Amino acid sequence: MTPRWTPAIENTHLLAPSVANSILAFGAQNPEMARHILVSEINPNHADTAALTLGTALFDSVNCVIVAGRRNGVERLAACCVRATTRANVNHTIKRRLDVRKCSFLHMEDAVERTGMEFGGITPLGLDSTWPVWLDTLVLNGPAIIGSGLRTSKIKLPGTVLAQFPGFEVIDGLAIDPVTAAQADRP
């Protein structure tokens, strides 16, 4: 199925409700930028990055992972967005930013429940506004294909536009090269 990218603001029926609300609110404040936010229906079997075949480079896909840790008995969460060609730097940058001793990805069931989004469609748009949303600097380089909150569609927008959403922060070193990560993980 070749994607047919259409303006997201005109096709909110293809988005999870919280994602649609986020895009509509952003569009009301930034109409020029909002016209660059596109959506396309996809085969739900291709919602996971590993199976995504939209005729684009893997680099264009941006994964949003929810990371959690605890400090003094208080849970700390963050949504971290990294290019599909990289890995989230959980053991260093993210752990430091969360200010916790140990952190990890939320389990799939927990992430789905807490985001209100479908697995394979989790996106930084429309998340709980108390969670920080961090983007790796590489996300700014080119288009970003992200989840729509649903497995049946994807959003495509310039990474620079994604970075303009309220509360989003660009973090250098949020992601690492998977080869470098594998070498660092060896004993």
Phi, psi and omega in degrees: 000115177282132182294143174242096184284125179229160181301125181297323183296338178261356185226047184294343176296343178272001185243151171299148183307315181294327179290315177302315179299320179297315180292319179296318178295317178297316181296326178295327180268336186223063186300325181293317179290324184297333181292346178269000179267115185244159177223149176218141171291147176223165172290124182301339176290347180254015183290328179284142184307319182298332182259353186294122179229083182250021179070024179233167178289149177303328180302330182291337180281136178239122179270139175248115179245144179259124183244141181227150174207172180233145173220123182052040177079001181256127179286139176236129182240152172210148172261124184242127183247121182225153176298148181294343179274002181233178175236145176296134182275067186296318187284350182232278186302310184293317179300317177296315182295323177285343182059054178229160178285323184215141175217162180204168176290142173295144175297152184309311183298319180293318179297317179297313181296316186281335178270336186073020182241162180277146177298135185091353180234003182298133186222158178287343181282132176083012177282168175308125185292350177276348180275134172290146175242118183246134178246133173292149182303329179296337180298334180287343185271088175100193181288156176234118175261117185234171178292166178244005187091346180236157176279350188265004179203163175227155177252142176232129178205160175296140178302328179293331176285318178305320181294345182272354179294144183304132176083354180281141182230135177271128185237122175288134178081013178292334179237156176228158177295134183298328178293314177299319180297318180296321179292323180290332181281346180289143179289000000 
